[in-house]
């Protein structure tokens, strides 16, 4: 499974693809929309399951969308 993880920072949101840092966003909804588009596209192109997760202040992560 290919994971896209959104992590809160003091001034915005950082998006990771696996362990690779991808993009930074000032707004939550922009981070979520971009991550979901990337996950859906990766699933369509590679045929592997993908998921978007949000890190909850170091207490774990929540799945916010899945593809495949």
N, C-alpha and C positions, 0 to 999 in steps of 0.2 A: 504494500500500500504506500502510495506517495502522499506525504502529509504537507499541508500548508498551515503554518502556525502564525497567529497574530499575537504579538506581545505588547502589552501596554508599556509606554515609557513616560517620563515626566511631561513631555511636550508633544506626545502623539502616539503613533502605533507603528511598530516594526513588523514587516512580513518576512517570514522565512519559508523557503522551500527545502524541506528536510532540515539540514543544519546550515544551509547556505543562506546568507542574508540577501534578500531581494530588494524590496522597496520600503520606503518610509512614508507615512501618511499623517497629516495633521488631524484628519477626521476619521472616526470609527467606521462610518458607513462607507467611506471611500476605500478603506482597507478591506472591509468585508466584501464589497462588490468586486474589487480587483482579485482578491484571493479566490472567490467563487468562480470567476471567469477563468482564471488560470487553472483551477482544479478541473473544471468541466472540459476545458480544451485539452489538458493533459490526458484525461480519461478517454476522450474521443480519438486523439491522435495515437496514443500508446496502448490503449486497451487495458490499462491497469486501474484498479480501484484507487480513488483519491478521496481525501477528506480535508476539510478546513476546520481548524481547531483554534480556540482562543485560550491563552495561558491566563490562569486566574491567580494573579499575584503570587506565583510560586507555590500555590496550594494544589496544583493539578491543572488539568486542561479539560475544556468542554468541547464536544463536537458540535459545530454549528451547521455543517452541511456535508453531504457525502455524494459521491458519484461512483456508480458501479458496484 
